[in-house]
Amino acid sequence: MGSIEEAKEAIQMFNSSQIGGRTVKVNFPEVPRGGEREVMRTKIRDNNRSYVESPHKIYAGNLSWNLTSQGLKDAFADQSGVLGAKVIYERNGGRSRGFGFISFESAEDVQLALNAMNGVEVEGRALRLNLASERATESSPTVAEGNTEEGSLESSEVLSNIST
């Protein structure tokens, strides 16, 4: 089908028709197939737009599936130094993964909030809070580091072995 009009004609022609003894329902989807990602990406981007990155963060787990980034920030509104909050969503489906982060101005603000808010109920669920750690980057030993089963090699030995 090359146009919306052709699609509408096909819907009228085939909707409620019988195929193999079964009634077929034909209609326009609410979100085009494969478009879920685009629709949810916009929602997630808008939801996290006000988040301010900081080295002083709290990881918040056990979040309600319906809690938004703004709702998480609002839950910490009485805490000093809150810069922002974000709930993490699945890439494909756009559903909350049940955790998020709250950023703060200082390490002292983080510690005060951890002490005050850990276990506090938000939307029917007790917050599980921890200091957020930076994501570990996966690195494997390189050949130049000389980590082999046979023992350690000098970098000059590695280079000479590569060139031969």
C-alpha positions in Angstrom: 0.0 0.0 0.0 1.3 3.3 -1.0 -1.0 5.7 0.8 -3.3 6.1 3.8 -6.3 6.0 1.4 -5.2 2.5 0.1 -4.8 1.3 3.7 -8.3 2.5 4.6 -9.7 0.7 1.6 -7.9 -2.5 2.6 -9.2 -2.2 6.1 -12.8 -1.8 4.9 -12.4 -4.7 2.5 -10.8 -7.2 5.0 -12.0 -6.1 8.4 -14.5 -8.7 9.8 -14.0 -11.0 6.8 -13.7 -14.8 7.3 -10.4 -16.5 6.6 -10.0 -20.2 7.4 -13.2 -20.1 9.4 -12.0 -17.2 11.6 -13.1 -13.6 11.7 -10.2 -11.2 11.0 -9.9 -7.8 12.6 -7.9 -5.3 10.5 -7.2 -1.8 11.7 -4.5 0.8 12.1 -2.3 0.2 15.1 -2.1 2.9 17.8 1.7 2.9 17.3 3.2 1.7 14.1 5.1 -1.6 14.3 8.6 -0.9 15.5 7.5 2.6 16.4 7.3 1.8 20.1 11.0 2.6 20.6 10.6 6.0 19.0 7.5 6.9 21.1 9.1 5.7 24.3 12.5 7.3 23.6 10.8 10.7 23.4 8.9 10.1 26.7 12.1 9.0 28.4 14.2 11.8 27.0 11.5 14.4 28.2 11.3 12.6 31.6 15.1 12.9 32.2 15.6 16.3 30.6 15.9 18.1 34.0 18.4 15.6 35.5 21.7 17.3 36.5 24.8 14.9 36.4 27.0 15.0 39.5 29.7 12.8 41.1 27.5 12.9 44.3 24.7 10.4 43.6 22.5 7.9 45.3 21.2 4.7 43.7 17.5 4.2 44.5 16.1 0.7 44.1 12.7 -1.0 44.7 10.9 1.9 42.9 7.3 1.6 42.0 6.8 0.8 38.3 4.7 4.0 38.0 7.2 6.4 39.7 8.5 9.0 37.3 11.7 11.0 37.5 9.8 14.0 38.7 8.1 11.9 41.4 11.5 10.6 42.6 12.8 14.2 42.7 9.7 15.3 44.6 10.2 12.4 47.2 13.6 14.0 48.0 12.3 17.6 47.9 12.9 18.0 51.7 16.6 17.0 51.4 19.2 19.6 50.9 21.3 19.9 47.8 19.2 17.9 45.4 20.2 18.6 41.8 18.0 16.1 40.0 16.6 12.6 39.8 16.0 10.1 37.0 14.3 6.8 36.7 15.9 4.3 34.4 13.7 2.7 31.7 14.0 -0.3 29.4 15.4 0.6 26.0 12.8 -1.3 24.0 9.6 -1.3 26.0 10.0 1.9 27.8 8.9 0.4 31.1 10.6 1.4 34.3 13.4 -0.9 35.4 12.6 -0.2 39.1 15.6 1.9 39.9 17.0 5.4 39.5 19.5 8.0 40.6 19.3 11.2 42.6 22.2 13.7 42.2 23.4 16.1 44.9 25.6 19.1 45.3 27.9 17.5 47.8 29.0 14.3 49.5 27.5 15.6 52.8 24.1 16.1 51.2 24.3 12.5 49.9 25.0 11.1 53.3 22.2 13.1 55.0 19.7 12.0 52.4 20.8 8.3 52.7 20.3 8.5 56.4 16.9 10.2 56.2 15.4 8.4 53.2 16.6 4.8 53.2 13.5 2.6 53.8 11.0 5.5 53.4 7.9 4.5 51.5 7.3 6.1 48.2 4.2 5.1 46.2 3.8 2.1 48.4 7.3 0.7 48.2 10.2 1.2 50.7 13.2 2.9 49.0 16.5 0.9 49.0 19.3 3.5 48.8 23.0 3.1 48.3 25.9 5.3 47.3 26.0 5.2 43.5 29.2 4.0 42.1 30.6 4.9 38.6 30.0 2.3 36.0 33.0 0.0 35.7 34.5 0.0 32.2 35.3 -3.5 31.0 39.0 -3.8 30.1 40.9 -6.9 29.3 44.6 -7.2 29.6 46.4 -6.1 26.5 49.2 -7.9 24.8 51.5 -5.0 25.7 50.8 -5.7 29.4 52.4 -9.1 28.9 49.7 -11.2 30.6 50.0 -14.6 29.1 49.8 -18.2 30.4 53.5 -18.7 29.8 54.5 -15.8 32.0 55.2 -12.1 31.7 56.8 -10.7 28.6 58.7 -7.5 28.1 57.0 -5.1 25.7 60.1 -5.3 23.4 59.6 -9.1 23.2 56.0 -8.6 22.3 56.8 -6.1 19.6 59.5 -8.3 18.1 57.1 -11.3 18.2 54.4 -9.3 16.4 56.8 -8.1 13.7 58.0 -11.6 12.8 
